Amino acid sequence: MTVRTGRIAATIVLIAGLVTGGKAALADAAGDPVGDRLQTLLDAPSPPASGDLTPRVEAFYAVRDFRPAWRRPEAVTAFTTALDTLAGDGLRPADYAADRLVAAHRRAYAGDGPIDERARFDIVVTRLLLTALRHLDRGKVDPASLEADWDVPLPPFSPDMDALSDDVDALDFETAFARARPDYAPYHRLRTALAHYRRIRDAGGWPALPSLDTALHPGDRAPAVAVLRRRLAVTGAPVGDSADPARYDDALAGAVRHFQRHHYLAVDGVVGTATRAALNVDVDARIDQIRVNLERARWLLHGLPRSFVLVDIAGYRLTYYRPDHKPWHTRIVVGTPYRRTPALRSRITHLTFNPTWTVPASITWPELLPRIRRDPGYLAREHLQVLTPEGRALDPATIDWRDPPAVVLRQRAGADNALGRVVFRFPNPYSVYLHDTPARALFDRPRRAFSHGCIRVEHPLELARLLLDDPQRWDAAAIGETIATGVTLSVDLPEPVPVIVHYWTVNIAGDGTLAFKPDIYGRDRAVLAALERPATAPESALLRP
């Protein structure tokens, strides 16, 4: 039998063979056989708890001078009770053996059980505590394992072990968990929303609208209108009091438009196919959607800079946050589901007025080449130059476009340039950036996933003015004059500005209004499946009921 196999077998003996025990007082490590055994186990080359939490387990016991943490039954009971509250964060208490700890403690401390097994029990429960804290602090799911286009590094999990040890001794797990949670308003609002929607579910949810032969319009009278009124009232919409619930009155129309606005639908007050589908998403699906976005918040909401640009992919919105200023918002266009805008963190370093556009090969060959073959005048009309890979200009008329050589297409600067009048650059492995666009009409659509992955900005010149932050040199007039020259000019920002490009499908305004967004890239399902997958530390499987 190997040393490791022997340890596992001994642990099974611990969990399987011991029965009810009583309370023991806290003891110093000196002369404490359990503490002595803890140190021996943790100093061993192959500690009983493997994995990346092992150094943190060791650090926890080091600050305690290897004093056991879980000798007292009330400590285990308090921890179990605290674990149940993690459902309010969208996590699964079962991932931390919440239903098995009390019984396992009784078995471990029954009579004169083996010291070795009590020490192993202590280590297992500490690992479960640290696992729960890590999930609160950085998320349960590794986002890079789900999304190939993910470039947002997560900082290491580094809890304050002195404070944690004090919390355990004081049975104050509420404080330990609160310290681990993201301390940002969006996270707290999502937790509040999750509790609210669970109350709605427990009260029976909301009614589903029946199939409609025709759309419902303001002024209509139909039995389905009464169902619509009840459906919106459940989530707190101001449907008003009506002597005739089946009549689609002005108050109800206002509530429908509010719903449409916060579900990224055409805001027209008409209940057609799309609006009915959104209304009929059941409460359990909305609860899952909130849980998924609590997980995304744990990935994102840590170490945020004081000033930063936040790109909300699924919400089609860019926000610039600055100290002592109101957040500045603008609408954006993002990548299609086939050419997704990636999630990333970087820093905007410079911008370019009157940019040229070097067409990526991924666009040149599948999209532009067929147009060039069909229309010999396409290149001239779109102001596209043909270059060798080394940058030497070629005459398009000399090229056999049925079988062209390796060429690069570059669009001249100008009002019709695909990048518009300004582009904002930040280092990233995907070659994406923020930019202006001549396709202005797309900003009026409620859902705006039309680009090849880059982010088109509705008000780029105002964003340029804010980022340059130099009223003497770069006010709106100076920017306009620079653009009017038609000359390509790159300008460094005074200080690089952090940019965070992220994907989430629930927003909550300061007044508590929820916005449920379409999952345009189909990512919610994978996150939810990963949240539901058991994530208990391997050793806790030995904590049999």
C-alpha positions as CSV (number, residue, x, y, z in Angstrom):
1,M,0.0,0.0,0.0
2,T,1.4,3.4,-0.9
3,V,1.6,6.3,1.6
4,R,-1.1,8.2,-0.2
5,T,-3.4,5.1,-0.4
6,G,-2.8,4.6,3.3
7,R,-3.8,8.1,4.1
8,I,-7.0,7.9,2.1
9,A,-7.9,4.6,3.8
10,A,-7.2,6.1,7.2
11,T,-9.5,9.0,6.3
12,I,-12.3,6.6,5.4
13,V,-11.8,5.0,8.7
14,L,-12.2,8.4,10.4
15,I,-15.4,9.2,8.6
16,A,-16.9,5.8,8.7
17,G,-16.0,4.5,12.2
18,L,-16.7,7.3,14.7
19,V,-19.9,8.2,16.4
20,T,-21.3,11.0,18.5
21,G,-18.9,13.2,20.5
22,G,-19.2,16.3,22.7
23,K,-17.8,19.8,22.9
24,A,-14.1,20.5,23.4
25,A,-12.6,23.8,24.3
26,L,-10.1,25.6,22.1
27,A,-6.5,24.6,22.9
28,D,-3.1,26.0,22.2
29,A,-0.9,24.0,19.8
30,A,1.7,23.3,22.5
31,G,0.9,19.9,23.9
32,D,-2.2,19.5,21.7
33,P,-1.9,16.2,19.9
34,V,-4.3,17.2,17.2
35,G,-2.3,20.4,16.6
36,D,0.9,18.4,16.5
37,R,-0.6,16.0,14.0
38,L,-1.9,18.9,11.8
39,Q,1.7,20.2,11.5
40,T,3.0,16.8,10.7
41,L,0.4,16.2,8.0
42,L,0.9,19.6,6.4
43,D,4.7,19.3,6.5
44,A,4.5,16.0,4.7
45,P,5.7,15.9,1.0
46,S,2.3,14.7,-0.1
47,P,-0.2,16.5,2.1
48,P,-3.6,14.9,2.6
49,A,-5.3,17.8,0.7
50,S,-3.9,18.2,-2.8
51,G,-4.5,21.0,-5.3
52,D,-3.9,24.7,-5.5
53,L,-5.5,25.5,-2.2
54,T,-2.9,23.6,-0.2
55,P,-0.5,26.6,0.3
56,R,-3.5,28.5,1.6
57,V,-4.5,25.7,4.0
58,E,-0.9,25.7,5.2
59,A,-0.9,29.5,5.7
60,F,-4.2,29.3,7.6
61,Y,-2.8,26.9,10.1
62,A,0.5,28.7,10.3
63,V,-1.1,31.9,11.6
64,R,-2.9,29.7,14.2
65,D,0.3,28.0,15.3
66,F,-1.4,24.8,14.0
67,R,-4.2,25.1,16.5
68,P,-7.3,23.1,15.3
69,A,-10.1,25.2,13.9
70,W,-13.0,22.7,14.0
71,R,-12.8,21.0,17.3
72,R,-15.9,22.7,18.7
73,P,-19.2,21.3,17.4
74,E,-20.7,24.9,17.5
75,A,-18.0,26.0,15.0
76,V,-19.1,23.3,12.6
77,T,-22.8,24.1,13.1
78,A,-22.2,27.8,12.6
79,F,-20.2,27.1,9.4
80,T,-23.0,24.9,8.1
81,T,-25.6,27.5,8.7
82,A,-23.4,30.1,7.0
83,L,-22.9,27.9,4.0
84,D,-26.6,27.8,3.4
85,T,-26.6,31.6,2.9
86,L,-24.4,31.2,-0.2
87,A,-27.5,30.2,-2.2
88,G,-28.1,34.0,-2.0
89,D,-25.0,34.4,-4.2
90,G,-26.3,31.9,-6.7
91,L,-23.9,29.2,-5.4
92,R,-24.7,25.7,-4.3
93,P,-24.2,25.0,-0.6
94,A,-23.9,21.3,-1.4
95,D,-20.5,22.1,-3.1
96,Y,-19.1,22.6,0.4
97,A,-20.7,19.5,2.0
98,A,-23.0,21.7,4.0
99,D,-25.4,18.7,4.6
100,R,-22.7,16.4,5.9
101,L,-20.4,18.4,8.2
102,V,-22.2,18.1,11.5
103,A,-22.6,14.3,11.3
104,A,-19.0,13.9,10.2
105,H,-17.8,16.0,13.2
106,R,-19.8,13.8,15.6
107,R,-18.1,10.8,14.2
108,A,-14.7,12.3,14.3
109,Y,-15.0,13.4,17.9
110,A,-16.8,10.3,19.3
111,G,-15.1,8.9,22.3
112,D,-11.3,8.6,22.0
113,G,-11.1,8.6,18.2
114,P,-7.8,8.5,16.5
115,I,-5.9,11.8,16.6
116,D,-4.8,11.4,13.0
117,E,-8.4,11.3,11.8
118,R,-9.4,14.4,13.8
119,A,-6.5,16.3,12.2
120,R,-7.6,15.2,8.8
121,F,-11.2,16.2,9.4
122,D,-9.9,19.7,10.4
123,I,-8.0,20.0,7.2
124,V,-10.9,18.9,5.1
125,V,-13.3,21.4,6.6
126,T,-10.7,24.2,6.3
127,R,-10.4,23.4,2.6
128,L,-14.1,23.6,2.2
129,L,-14.1,27.0,3.9
130,L,-11.3,28.3,1.6
131,T,-13.1,26.8,-1.4
132,A,-16.3,28.7,-0.5
133,L,-14.3,31.9,0.0
134,R,-12.5,31.5,-3.3
135,H,-15.8,31.0,-5.1
136,L,-17.2,34.2,-3.6
137,D,-14.1,36.1,-4.3
138,R,-13.2,35.0,-7.9
139,G,-16.0,32.8,-9.0
140,K,-16.6,29.1,-9.0
141,V,-16.1,28.7,-12.8
142,D,-12.9,29.4,-14.7
143,P,-14.1,31.6,-17.5
144,A,-11.2,30.7,-19.7
145,S,-12.4,27.1,-19.7
146,L,-15.7,28.2,-21.2
147,E,-14.8,31.1,-23.6
148,A,-11.9,30.9,-26.1
149,D,-12.0,34.7,-26.6
150,W,-11.5,35.5,-22.9
151,D,-8.5,37.8,-22.0
152,V,-9.4,39.0,-18.5
153,P,-6.8,37.6,-16.1
154,L,-8.1,36.9,-12.6
155,P,-5.9,38.0,-9.7
156,P,-4.8,35.3,-7.3
157,F,-7.0,34.3,-4.4
158,S,-5.2,35.8,-1.3
159,P,-7.4,35.9,1.8
160,D,-6.2,37.6,5.0
161,M,-5.4,34.6,7.0
162,D,-5.1,36.4,10.4
163,A,-8.6,37.9,9.9
164,L,-10.0,34.6,8.7
165,S,-8.6,32.8,11.8
166,D,-10.2,35.3,14.0
167,D,-13.5,34.9,12.2
168,V,-13.4,31.2,12.7
169,D,-12.7,31.4,16.4
170,A,-15.5,34.0,16.8
171,L,-17.9,31.8,14.7
172,D,-18.3,34.9,12.5
173,F,-18.6,33.4,9.1
174,E,-20.9,36.1,7.9
175,T,-18.0,38.6,8.1
176,A,-15.6,36.2,6.4
177,F,-18.0,35.7,3.5
178,A,-18.8,39.5,3.3
179,R,-15.1,40.2,3.1
180,A,-14.7,37.7,0.2
181,R,-17.7,39.0,-1.9
182,P,-17.2,41.8,-4.5
183,D,-17.9,45.0,-2.6
184,Y,-19.5,46.8,-5.5
185,A,-23.0,48.1,-5.9
186,P,-23.8,45.9,-9.0
187,Y,-23.1,42.7,-7.1
188,H,-25.2,43.7,-4.2
189,R,-28.1,44.7,-6.5
190,L,-27.9,41.3,-8.2
191,R,-28.1,39.5,-4.9
192,T,-31.2,41.6,-4.0
193,A,-32.7,40.8,-7.4
194,L,-32.1,37.1,-6.9
195,A,-33.9,37.1,-3.6
196,H,-36.7,39.1,-5.1
197,Y,-37.2,36.7,-8.0
198,R,-37.1,33.7,-5.7
199,R,-39.9,35.2,-3.7
200,I,-41.9,35.7,-6.9
201,R,-41.2,32.0,-7.7
202,D,-42.3,30.9,-4.3
203,A,-45.5,32.9,-4.6
204,G,-46.3,31.0,-7.9
205,G,-44.5,33.0,-10.5
206,W,-46.3,34.8,-13.3
207,P,-49.0,33.8,-15.8
208,A,-48.1,33.1,-19.4
209,L,-49.7,35.0,-22.2
210,P,-51.8,32.8,-24.5
211,S,-51.0,32.5,-28.2
212,L,-52.2,35.6,-30.1
213,D,-53.8,35.6,-33.5
214,T,-52.9,39.2,-33.8
215,A,-50.7,41.6,-31.8
216,L,-52.1,43.5,-28.9
217,H,-52.3,47.3,-29.5
218,P,-53.1,50.1,-27.1
219,G,-56.9,50.5,-27.2
220,D,-57.6,46.9,-27.8
221,R,-59.9,44.9,-25.6
222,A,-59.3,41.2,-25.2
223,P,-59.1,38.5,-22.5
224,A,-55.3,38.3,-23.1
225,V,-55.0,41.9,-22.0
226,A,-56.1,41.0,-18.5
227,V,-53.4,38.3,-18.4
228,L,-50.8,40.8,-19.7
229,R,-51.8,43.2,-16.9
230,R,-51.4,40.4,-14.2
231,R,-48.1,39.3,-15.8
232,L,-46.5,42.8,-15.6
233,A,-48.0,43.5,-12.1
234,V,-46.1,40.5,-10.7
235,T,-42.7,42.2,-11.4
236,G,-43.9,45.5,-10.1
237,A,-44.7,47.3,-13.3
238,P,-47.0,50.3,-12.9
239,V,-50.0,48.9,-14.7
240,G,-52.4,51.2,-12.9
241,D,-55.9,50.4,-11.6
242,S,-58.5,49.8,-14.2
243,A,-62.2,49.2,-14.0
244,D,-61.9,47.2,-17.2
245,P,-58.8,44.9,-16.8
246,A,-59.3,43.5,-20.3
247,R,-58.9,46.9,-22.0
248,Y,-55.4,47.9,-23.1
249,D,-55.3,51.4,-21.6
250,D,-52.6,54.1,-21.5
251,A,-51.2,53.0,-18.2
252,L,-50.7,49.4,-19.4
253,A,-49.2,50.7,-22.6
254,G,-46.6,52.6,-20.6
255,A,-45.8,49.5,-18.6
256,V,-45.3,47.5,-21.8
257,R,-43.0,50.1,-23.3
258,H,-41.0,50.1,-20.0
259,F,-40.7,46.3,-20.3
260,Q,-39.7,46.5,-23.9
261,R,-37.0,49.0,-23.2
262,H,-35.5,46.8,-20.5
263,H,-35.6,43.7,-22.7
264,Y,-34.0,45.3,-25.7
265,L,-37.1,45.2,-27.8
266,A,-38.7,47.7,-30.2
267,V,-40.3,50.2,-27.8
268,D,-43.7,50.6,-29.5
269,G,-46.2,49.4,-26.9
270,V,-47.3,46.6,-29.2
271,V,-47.3,43.1,-27.8
272,G,-46.3,41.0,-30.8
273,T,-44.3,37.8,-31.2
274,A,-41.0,39.1,-29.7
275,T,-42.6,40.9,-26.7
276,R,-44.8,37.9,-25.9
277,A,-41.8,35.6,-26.0
278,A,-39.9,37.8,-23.5
279,L,-42.9,38.1,-21.3
280,N,-43.3,34.3,-21.2
281,V,-39.8,33.5,-20.1
282,D,-40.5,31.8,-16.8
283,V,-39.3,32.9,-13.4
284,D,-36.9,30.0,-13.0
285,A,-35.1,31.0,-16.2
286,R,-34.8,34.5,-15.0
287,I,-33.4,33.3,-11.6
288,D,-30.8,31.2,-13.5
289,Q,-30.0,34.3,-15.6
290,I,-29.3,36.3,-12.5
291,R,-27.2,33.5,-11.0
292,V,-25.1,33.4,-14.2
293,N,-24.5,37.1,-14.0
294,L,-23.6,37.0,-10.3
295,E,-20.8,34.6,-11.4
296,R,-19.7,37.0,-14.1
297,A,-19.7,39.8,-11.6
298,R,-17.3,37.7,-9.4
299,W,-15.0,37.4,-12.5
300,L,-15.0,41.1,-13.1
301,L,-15.6,43.1,-9.9
302,H,-12.3,43.2,-8.3
303,G,-9.5,45.8,-8.3
304,L,-11.5,48.2,-10.6
305,P,-9.5,51.4,-11.4
306,R,-10.9,54.8,-10.5
307,S,-11.2,55.8,-14.1
308,F,-12.1,53.3,-16.8
309,V,-14.1,52.6,-20.0
310,L,-16.5,49.8,-19.6
311,V,-17.9,48.1,-22.8
312,D,-21.1,46.2,-22.1
313,I,-21.2,43.8,-25.1
314,A,-24.7,42.3,-24.7
315,G,-26.1,45.7,-23.6
316,Y,-24.7,47.5,-26.6
317,R,-23.4,50.3,-24.4
318,L,-20.1,52.0,-23.5
319,T,-19.7,53.8,-20.2
320,Y,-16.8,56.0,-19.1
321,Y,-16.4,56.2,-15.4
322,R,-14.3,59.0,-13.8
323,P,-14.0,60.2,-10.2
324,D,-16.2,63.2,-9.4
325,H,-18.1,63.0,-12.7
326,K,-21.3,61.4,-13.7
327,P,-20.8,58.3,-15.8
328,W,-20.8,59.1,-19.5
329,H,-22.7,56.7,-21.8
330,T,-23.0,56.1,-25.5
331,R,-24.5,53.4,-27.7
332,I,-22.3,50.9,-29.5
333,V,-22.4,48.2,-32.2
334,V,-20.7,44.9,-31.4
335,G,-19.7,41.7,-33.2
336,T,-22.1,39.3,-34.7
337,P,-22.6,35.9,-33.1
338,Y,-20.2,34.6,-35.8
339,R,-17.6,37.3,-35.2
340,R,-17.8,37.9,-31.5
341,T,-16.4,40.8,-29.6
342,P,-14.0,39.3,-27.1
343,A,-14.0,39.9,-23.4
344,L,-10.8,41.6,-22.3
345,R,-9.0,44.1,-20.1
346,S,-6.5,46.5,-21.6
347,R,-5.6,50.2,-21.6
348,I,-6.4,52.7,-24.3
349,T,-3.1,54.2,-25.2
350,H,-3.8,56.5,-28.2
351,L,-6.3,57.4,-30.8
352,T,-6.0,58.3,-34.5
353,F,-7.9,60.9,-36.3
354,N,-8.7,60.3,-40.0
355,P,-7.5,56.7,-39.9
356,T,-6.9,54.5,-42.8
357,W,-8.2,50.9,-42.6
358,T,-6.1,47.9,-43.4
359,V,-8.7,45.3,-44.2
360,P,-8.1,42.0,-42.3
361,A,-7.5,38.9,-44.4
362,S,-10.6,37.4,-42.7
363,I,-12.7,40.0,-44.4
364,T,-10.7,40.5,-47.7
365,W,-11.0,37.0,-49.0
366,P,-14.4,35.7,-48.0
367,E,-16.3,39.0,-48.2
368,L,-14.6,41.5,-50.5
369,L,-13.0,39.3,-53.1
370,P,-16.5,38.1,-54.5
371,R,-17.5,41.8,-54.7
372,I,-14.4,42.7,-56.6
373,R,-14.9,39.9,-59.1
374,R,-18.5,40.9,-59.7
375,D,-17.8,44.7,-59.9
376,P,-14.5,46.0,-61.4
377,G,-15.4,49.5,-60.0
378,Y,-15.8,48.3,-56.4
379,L,-12.3,49.1,-55.3
380,A,-12.3,52.7,-56.7
381,R,-15.7,53.4,-55.3
382,E,-14.8,52.2,-51.8
383,H,-11.4,54.1,-52.0
384,L,-9.5,50.8,-51.5
385,Q,-5.8,50.6,-52.4
386,V,-4.2,47.3,-53.3
387,L,-0.8,46.7,-51.7
388,T,1.8,43.9,-51.6
389,P,2.3,42.4,-48.1
390,E,5.4,44.7,-47.9
391,G,3.3,47.8,-48.6
392,R,4.1,48.5,-52.3
393,A,1.1,49.8,-54.3
394,L,-0.3,47.7,-57.1
395,D,-2.5,48.5,-60.0
396,P,-5.8,46.6,-59.5
397,A,-6.2,46.3,-63.3
398,T,-3.1,44.2,-63.6
399,I,-4.3,41.6,-61.1
400,D,-6.2,38.4,-62.1
401,W,-8.9,38.5,-59.4
402,R,-10.0,35.0,-60.3
403,D,-6.7,33.8,-58.8
404,P,-5.1,36.8,-57.0
405,P,-1.7,36.8,-55.4
406,A,-1.3,37.6,-51.7
407,V,-2.4,41.3,-51.5
408,V,-3.5,43.7,-48.8
409,L,-6.4,46.1,-49.1
410,R,-6.2,49.5,-47.4
411,Q,-9.0,52.0,-47.3
412,R,-8.1,55.7,-47.5
413,A,-9.0,58.0,-44.8
414,G,-12.2,59.9,-45.3
415,A,-15.9,60.2,-44.3
416,D,-16.7,56.8,-45.9
417,N,-13.8,55.0,-44.2
418,A,-15.1,52.0,-42.3
419,L,-13.4,53.3,-39.1
420,G,-15.0,56.7,-39.6
421,R,-13.1,59.7,-38.3
422,V,-11.4,58.3,-35.2
423,V,-10.2,55.0,-33.9
424,F,-9.1,54.2,-30.3
425,R,-6.3,51.7,-29.8
426,F,-5.5,49.4,-27.0
427,P,-3.2,46.3,-27.0
428,N,-5.0,43.0,-27.2
429,P,-4.4,39.6,-29.0
430,Y,-7.6,40.0,-31.1
431,S,-6.8,43.1,-33.0
432,V,-10.0,44.8,-31.9
433,Y,-10.5,48.4,-31.2
434,L,-13.1,51.2,-30.7
435,H,-14.0,53.3,-33.6
436,D,-16.3,55.7,-35.4
437,T,-18.5,54.4,-38.3
438,P,-20.3,55.9,-41.3
439,A,-23.2,53.4,-40.7
440,R,-25.0,55.6,-38.3
441,A,-28.5,54.1,-38.7
442,L,-27.5,50.9,-36.9
443,F,-27.4,52.8,-33.6
444,D,-31.2,53.3,-33.7
445,R,-31.8,49.5,-33.6
446,P,-32.5,48.0,-30.2
447,R,-30.2,45.0,-30.9
448,R,-26.9,46.0,-32.4
449,A,-24.7,42.9,-33.1
450,F,-23.5,43.7,-36.6
451,S,-19.7,44.3,-36.6
452,H,-16.8,41.9,-37.3
453,G,-15.8,42.1,-33.7
454,C,-14.6,45.6,-33.2
455,I,-16.7,48.1,-31.3
456,R,-18.4,51.0,-33.2
457,V,-19.1,54.0,-31.0
458,E,-22.1,56.4,-31.6
459,H,-20.4,59.5,-30.2
460,P,-16.7,58.9,-30.8
461,L,-15.7,62.6,-31.0
462,E,-17.0,63.3,-27.5
463,L,-15.3,60.2,-26.3
464,A,-12.0,61.4,-27.8
465,R,-12.4,64.8,-26.1
466,L,-13.0,63.1,-22.7
467,L,-10.1,60.7,-23.1
468,L,-7.7,63.4,-24.2
469,D,-8.7,65.5,-21.2
470,D,-7.0,68.6,-22.4
471,P,-9.4,71.6,-22.8
472,Q,-6.6,73.9,-24.0
473,R,-5.4,71.7,-26.9
474,W,-8.2,69.3,-27.5
475,D,-11.6,70.9,-27.1
476,A,-14.5,70.0,-29.5
477,A,-13.4,72.8,-31.9
478,A,-9.8,71.6,-32.1
479,I,-10.9,68.1,-32.7
480,G,-13.2,69.3,-35.5
481,E,-10.5,71.3,-37.1
482,T,-8.1,68.3,-37.0
483,I,-10.7,66.1,-38.7
484,A,-11.4,68.7,-41.3
485,T,-7.7,68.6,-42.5
486,G,-8.2,65.0,-43.6
487,V,-4.7,64.2,-42.4
488,T,-4.1,61.1,-40.5
489,L,-2.9,62.0,-37.0
490,S,-2.2,59.8,-34.0
491,V,-2.3,61.3,-30.5
492,D,-1.2,59.6,-27.3
493,L,-3.5,59.9,-24.3
494,P,-2.0,61.9,-21.4
495,E,-2.3,58.7,-19.3
496,P,-3.5,55.3,-20.6
497,V,-7.1,54.7,-19.7
498,P,-8.1,51.2,-18.6
499,V,-10.8,49.5,-20.8
500,I,-12.8,46.6,-19.7
501,V,-14.8,44.7,-22.4
502,H,-17.2,42.3,-20.7
503,Y,-20.3,40.2,-21.4
504,W,-23.3,40.0,-19.1
505,T,-27.0,39.6,-19.7
506,V,-28.6,41.3,-16.7
507,N,-28.2,44.9,-15.7
508,I,-29.7,46.6,-12.6
509,A,-30.0,50.3,-12.4
510,G,-29.5,52.3,-9.2
511,D,-33.3,52.4,-8.7
512,G,-33.4,48.6,-8.9
513,T,-34.9,48.3,-12.4
514,L,-33.7,45.1,-14.0
515,A,-32.8,44.8,-17.7
516,F,-32.7,41.3,-19.0
517,K,-30.7,41.2,-22.2
518,P,-30.8,38.7,-25.1
519,D,-27.9,36.2,-24.8
520,I,-26.6,37.2,-28.2
521,Y,-23.6,34.9,-28.0
522,G,-25.4,31.9,-26.4
523,R,-23.0,31.9,-23.4
524,D,-25.4,31.7,-20.4
525,R,-26.1,28.0,-20.8
526,A,-22.5,27.0,-20.4
527,V,-21.9,29.2,-17.4
528,L,-25.1,27.8,-15.7
529,A,-24.1,24.2,-16.5
530,A,-20.7,24.8,-14.9
531,L,-22.3,26.4,-11.8
532,E,-24.5,23.3,-11.4
533,R,-21.6,20.9,-11.8
534,P,-20.5,19.6,-8.3
535,A,-17.3,21.3,-7.3
536,T,-16.6,19.8,-3.9
537,A,-13.0,19.2,-2.9
538,P,-12.2,15.5,-3.5
539,E,-11.5,14.9,0.2
540,S,-15.0,16.0,1.2
541,A,-16.4,13.0,-0.6
542,L,-15.3,11.1,2.4
543,L,-17.6,13.1,4.6
544,R,-20.4,10.6,4.1
545,P,-23.8,11.5,5.6
